Amino acid sequence: MTIFAFRIFDIFPQPFYTLLSALEALHSDSSGMEHTAQIVAYYTDGKQLIVPSELYTYQKSRFKSTDEASAWLKNRNEKAVNGRPLGILVAKPNDTFEKQLVDAMSVKDVRLIKDKPVASIVSDIEDWLAENQLGS
């Protein structure tokens, strides 16, 4: 069974005919939406297979320390307008500060793997696709 195209949902409407071109486009995209990117491989028989995002992304903690998270939350809470926080919601503002801090420390951002050559990521994905090839 042969793969004839790849799609990256939520970012690019067009198909890519090689995995390398799909990943290069994803790496060059400036939308910052790599966390929603979902790569799907399309086979000539009409089947499709979703590539696990762990093969091309990693999770990174939003805050490096509880002190950093605490400062961010205090600043966010002080700048609230009519009790509504501004900016990214990482914790519910009506929770206790301690609960907000626990929630903030658990937030992970998804990033593209960029410390590894794209060709190496392609190789890892191709190996995974070969191991998980759909039956005829």
Secondary structure, DSSP 8 states (H G I E B T S, - for coil): --EEEEEEETT-SS-BSSHHHHHHHHHH--S--GGG-EEEEEETTS-EEE--GGGTEEEEES-SSHHHHHHHHHHHHHT-BTTB--S--SS-TTS-HHHHHHHHHH-EEEEE--SS-HHHHHHHHHHHHHHT----
